Amino acid sequence: MIRYDIVLYAGEQERFVEELRELGLVDITTTGWEPSEGDRVLLSDIEAHTKAVEALKAFESSEEFDAKALTYTSGEEAYECYEQAREKRQQLQQEIARLTKLADEIEPWGRFSSEDVARLAERGVSLRFFMAQPAAFEKLASESELTVAEIGRTQSAVYFAVVVTDGSAVVVDGQEVRLPQMDSCAMREEIKRLEAESKALNEVFSRCAASKTLIASECGALKEQLQGLKVGAMAQREADGRLLILEGWAEADTAERVDALLNEYPNLIYERRDATIDDEAPVKLKNNKFAQLFELIGSMYALPKYGTCDLTAVFGPFDRLFFAICLCDAGYGLVLLLAGTGLLLKGGPSLRQAAKLSMVCATATILFGFYANSFFGLAISDYLPVIKFLDFQGQFFSISLAIGVFQILVGMAINIVMQTKLFGFTSTFGLLGWFIILLTGSLAIGLPMFGLEIPFLTASSPLFYALMGIGAVLMLLLNNIKRNPLINLGSGLWDAYNNITGLLSDVLSYIRLFAIGLSGGVLAQVFNSLAMGLSGAGDIAPGTPWYGYIVPIIAASLILLIGHGINLFMSAISSFVHPMRLTFVEFYKNAGFEMGQRTFDPVRKMNK
């Protein structure tokens, strides 16, 4: 990354920013920008335009969209029409919901006319309406001298009217009801009218959807306006505000084109230099096509600091392996593969990366699930007895710990390489000593637990003691070669205590791989047992007619579909979250990950 410090006249700001926008290669630093009241209005407009485009894209794929609709003449006109139609539909939907609820409530009153009720009241005959429990109504009708007329009845209430001619007080064990201006039939007619009015708005929405590109261009213009405001607000002003000092960044590969623009631009001076790790330089990742899939995961936490190591290509395969271990079923992996393929074929460009990542996860799950002897909770070994499968429940507890140690060692090795690159090899002695001790212990003591052994490196071999001694000297006495050895010893002992307790916590965290995979597999087996037991499909007697199989098979299929659907949903979430936790906490910590401030976002045209 190349850093540019640019000085130009304040009056040239808009023109210069437009030149940079046309070039699209320079990121102008605007970190720390705080929006004013006017800027917040602009941000709100941008958000509203963005939501409008997204909503219109969804509408365009619906059945209500008219592909023959004409476009508007401008994005501003299309957006205003969309907002008016959206607000109108929202009001209509609220009124429809209110009337629907009210119509359901007054349905037992049947058809009535509020005008007739008013004319009776003018002649001295008042009708008061009540609802009461059936027992209370029966008592009122049999014992009271009031004129009572039942109008409607439900299982829990009776709806009736009391006729009052002399204006006397009426005492009724029930709830008095004030009738609305129209009955339920009239309300439902009004609902139909409102629904037709709402449906007529589809014509407006169709025209807006056909004009969504114009609205997107309008949104791009607003974003460019905001871009210019941010640049002007964060520029350093000198010479009574007549000069602006801007900080910009460009990739080394495109710096020559940036230099050419700056050299040709009048009334401007600049200074350029290579960015260092101490600069708050923006970050742009450069990975191969496979590693790019995992950038989606890494960005959920943070980008790496400029000048340090991008761990995407390293943690990606680990993360997908952990996903497969947690899901641990070839059948579930097959379902995810079909879902990812459908998303890739039917989804838009914005979902392409997520679809490909899902397919990678699914493929890994199918392979590991097959090796773990599970297909929708069924043991594959029952059908392929000649293949030797992994005993997940009996063997994988210790394997998960070994995987954790291996990933931590990889992270520590990366940390050593990066510290050597940045600060020199001698700065890594403390970390290197701890790495040698951990690696030596894993090879000499850990490998024999899995039936493997290095003949010349065992827990009793001279090489083992030599390597452990070298590691101890580096960790305890040479952790900082510029300090007194006694101070290093005290610091090394303290670091050893922290490393041992931290390592124990980190390694034990990997047990979650075993626990999540085991729980999902057990639940799958439980749902299979429930389906066979509750439906009776497993107890059908020989010789039963073919129609005797229909009901048990349908019942078993429903239980299996619902049960495995719930298990797949919950297991998939766990398989996505917990591997990320292992990556962002255990692996990143041991790899010495440092997060960057921001991503590389050059000033560019946004209305394309």
Buried (B, 14 or more C-beta within 10 A) or exposed (E): BBBBBBBBBBEBBEEBBBBBBEBEBBBBBBEEEEBEEEBEEBBEBBEBBBEBBEBBEEBBEEEEBEEEBEBBEBBEBBBEBBBEBBEBBEEBEEBBEEBBEBBEEBBBBEEBEEEEBEEBEEEEEBBBBBBBBEEBBEEBBEEBEBEBEEBBBEEEBBBBBBBBEEEEEBEBEBEEBEBBEBBBEBBBEBBEEBEEBBEEBBEBBBBBBBBBBBBBBBBBBBBBBBBBBBBBBBBEEEEEEEBBEBBBBBBEEBBEBBBEBBEEBEEBEBEBEEBEEEBBBBBBBEBEEEBBBBBEBBEEEBBBBBBBBBBBBBBBBBBBBBBBBBBBBBBBBBBBBEBBBEBBEEEEEEEEBBBBBBBBBBBBBBBBBBBBBBBBBBEBBEEEEEEEBBEBBEEBBEBBBBBBBBBBBBBBBBBBBBBBEEEEEEBBBBBBBBBBBBBBBBBBEBBEEEEEEEEEBBEEBEEBEEBBEBBBBBBBBBBBEEEEEEEBBEBBEEBBEEBEEBBEEBBEBBBBBBBBBBBBBEBBBEBBBBBBEEBBBEEEEEEEEEEEEEEBBEBBEEBBEEBBEEBBEBBBEBBBEBBBEBBBBBBBBBBBBBEBBBEBEBBBBBBE
